[in-house]
Amino acid sequence: MTAGTVVAVTRKRHGLGNRLRVTLGSRSLARWAQRDFAYVWPTGDTFGATFDELWQFGEKRISTLRSRLLSARHPYRSHDLTWLAAGRDDRVWQVRTAHALHLPPGATAWGEELQSLTPVPSIAGRVESFYSQHLEGGPYVGVMVRAHAVSNTETLRHSPVSWYIERMKQVSDEHPGIRFFLSADTAEAQEQVFDAVPGTVALSDKGGYNTKAALISSVVDLYLLASSTHLLAPHYSSFPEIAQQLAGPTLRLETSMTDASTRFGVDDHPVVVSDPLRPSVRVPV
């Protein structure tokens, strides 16, 4: 018999990054504490896909209503885990947060949990097909643009499309022949980059914002971004951090606000992946 259950709780407006952090972090906590695991993953107009429509997951999912009923006796707890010792005898730990958990020593980091997941076959097939047709055989830079009106105001202020275009041209000058994979959240931003940097490739027909189709395309984007040599990303956005966690620490994430150490320069030696579904395994060119 286990000591109890850990329940990861996400809210309906939480994005993919928020959901992955708490769900995978809480599952790691459950394993560390030798407890069962369940999770809350609300879907609807603001988020159109379940976890197991994106990854092969197989864990027990409970409803938001069930979680609320449980909270009468088992309160929602924070990501910092300062409550851990006092809550030892509570049979249900409900962790509700948008942040990464401060896991105890010996627990697996949520990024490593993410690396161990496998996308559902339809997504895996799209990743492998696009990679083999457009990206395999040499290094490329991942470019993630967030230009949609719902994006954080800090993101829109500090990460204009013009910044990406300028950096892409600089990287092209310093690394002749390098390619670019673009993940943009608006068709207008995608066309602007295409016009300025010919040869850039991207997925098409991505679906409406946060619909099931769009989220499936986002996971395809995620693996292709994580498989890149370097990542140009928006300031103050959680999505590129998912790509970096999926790829591991060797993938540098550069934004308009990060320091010079994150830049991909003329003296940097590119690395590539051997399998886009396992982007944490990287080899030098």
SVG drawing of the C-alpha trace seen along z (x, -y; Angstrom):
<svg xmlns="http://www.w3.org/2000/svg" viewBox="-17 -47 53 49">
<polyline fill="none" stroke="black" stroke-width="0.4" points="0.0,0.0 1.3,-3.4 1.5,-6.4 -1.2,-8.3 -1.6,-10.2 -0.1,-13.3 -2.5,-15.2 -1.2,-17.8 -3.7,-20.5 -3.7,-22.9 -6.2,-25.6 -8.2,-25.9 -6.2,-29.0 -2.8,-27.5 -0.7,-27.0 1.3,-24.0 4.4,-25.0 2.5,-25.6 0.7,-22.3 3.9,-20.3 5.8,-21.8 3.3,-20.9 2.1,-17.6 5.6,-16.1 7.1,-17.7 4.2,-16.3 4.6,-12.9 8.3,-12.9 7.3,-14.0 4.9,-11.0 7.6,-8.6 10.0,-10.1 7.5,-9.8 6.2,-6.4 2.7,-7.7 0.1,-7.2 -0.3,-9.9 -3.3,-11.6 -3.7,-14.9 -6.2,-17.6 -6.0,-18.8 -9.0,-20.9 -9.9,-21.3 -12.3,-23.5 -12.2,-26.8 -8.9,-27.9 -7.1,-24.6 -8.3,-22.0 -6.2,-18.8 -5.8,-16.3 -2.3,-15.2 -2.8,-11.7 -3.7,-13.3 -0.2,-14.8 2.0,-12.2 1.7,-8.6 1.1,-9.2 -1.3,-6.7 -1.6,-8.3 -5.0,-8.7 -6.8,-11.9 -9.5,-13.4 -11.9,-16.3 -11.6,-19.8 -14.8,-19.2 -13.3,-16.1 -10.3,-18.1 -12.4,-20.9 -14.3,-18.4 -11.0,-16.9 -9.8,-20.3 -12.3,-20.5 -10.0,-18.0 -6.8,-18.2 -5.9,-21.8 -4.1,-23.0 -0.4,-23.3 2.4,-25.4 5.4,-24.6 8.0,-25.5 7.2,-22.3 7.8,-24.1 4.7,-22.2 6.2,-18.8 7.1,-17.9 3.9,-19.2 1.8,-17.5 3.5,-14.1 0.4,-12.5 -2.1,-14.0 -3.2,-11.1 -3.7,-13.5 -1.2,-16.2 -2.8,-18.5 -0.2,-20.7 -1.8,-23.6 0.7,-26.0 2.0,-27.4 5.6,-27.0 8.2,-24.3 8.3,-22.4 11.2,-22.8 11.8,-19.0 13.7,-17.3 17.1,-15.8 16.8,-12.5 13.7,-13.4 13.9,-13.6 13.7,-17.1 10.6,-17.8 12.7,-18.4 14.2,-14.9 10.7,-13.5 9.7,-15.3 12.7,-13.8 11.5,-10.3 8.0,-10.8 7.1,-9.7 4.7,-11.7 1.6,-9.9 2.2,-8.1 0.5,-10.8 2.7,-13.5 5.8,-11.4 5.2,-10.7 4.8,-14.4 8.0,-15.2 10.0,-12.6 8.5,-13.3 9.2,-17.1 12.7,-16.6 13.7,-14.1 12.3,-16.3 13.5,-19.7 16.1,-19.6 18.1,-16.4 21.7,-16.3 23.1,-19.5 22.7,-22.1 19.8,-24.6 18.6,-27.3 15.2,-27.2 13.3,-30.4 10.2,-30.9 8.2,-34.0 5.3,-35.1 3.3,-37.9 -0.3,-37.0 -2.3,-39.7 -2.8,-37.4 0.9,-37.2 2.4,-38.7 3.0,-42.5 6.6,-42.1 7.0,-39.5 5.5,-41.8 7.5,-44.8 10.9,-43.1 10.7,-40.5 9.5,-42.2 9.7,-40.3 12.4,-42.7 14.7,-41.4 14.5,-37.9 15.1,-38.9 18.2,-40.9 19.6,-38.0 18.9,-35.5 20.8,-37.5 23.7,-37.9 23.8,-34.2 23.6,-33.6 26.6,-35.9 28.6,-34.1 27.6,-30.6 27.1,-30.5 24.6,-27.8 22.9,-27.3 19.2,-26.8 16.3,-28.1 13.1,-26.4 10.4,-28.9 7.6,-28.4 5.4,-31.5 1.9,-32.0 0.5,-34.2 0.5,-33.8 1.5,-37.5 4.7,-37.0 5.5,-33.8 5.2,-35.6 7.3,-38.5 10.1,-36.2 9.8,-34.2 10.0,-37.4 13.1,-38.6 15.0,-35.3 14.3,-33.1 14.7,-29.4 13.2,-29.4 10.9,-26.5 7.8,-26.1 4.8,-23.9 1.6,-24.9 -2.1,-24.6 -1.5,-24.9 -5.1,-25.5 -6.8,-28.2 -5.2,-29.5 -5.0,-26.7 -7.4,-24.4 -6.6,-20.7 -5.1,-21.0 -2.9,-24.0 -1.7,-22.2 -0.8,-19.1 1.2,-21.4 2.8,-23.1 4.2,-19.7 5.6,-19.0 7.1,-22.5 8.5,-21.8 10.5,-18.7 11.8,-20.5 12.8,-23.5 14.5,-21.3 16.4,-19.4 17.9,-22.7 21.6,-23.7 20.6,-27.0 17.3,-28.7 16.2,-32.3 13.2,-32.8 10.8,-35.4 11.5,-37.2 9.3,-36.2 7.7,-33.1 7.5,-29.6 7.3,-27.7 11.0,-28.0 11.9,-26.9 10.0,-23.6 12.1,-23.1 15.3,-23.8 14.2,-21.3 13.4,-18.7 16.8,-19.2 18.9,-19.5 21.5,-22.1 23.5,-21.9 20.8,-23.9 21.4,-27.6 18.3,-29.8 18.9,-33.3 16.4,-36.2 16.6,-39.9 17.2,-40.3 19.7,-37.5 23.4,-38.3 26.1,-37.8 27.0,-34.3 23.7,-33.0 24.5,-34.2 25.4,-31.9 28.6,-33.4 31.2,-32.9 33.4,-30.7 30.6,-28.3 30.7,-24.8 27.2,-23.4 25.8,-20.2 23.0,-18.1 20.6,-15.4 20.4,-11.9 16.8,-11.4 14.3,-14.4 12.2,-12.5 15.1,-12.3 16.7,-15.8 18.7,-15.5 21.1,-13.1 23.4,-15.5 26.6,-15.0 29.1,-17.5 28.9,-18.2"/>
</svg>
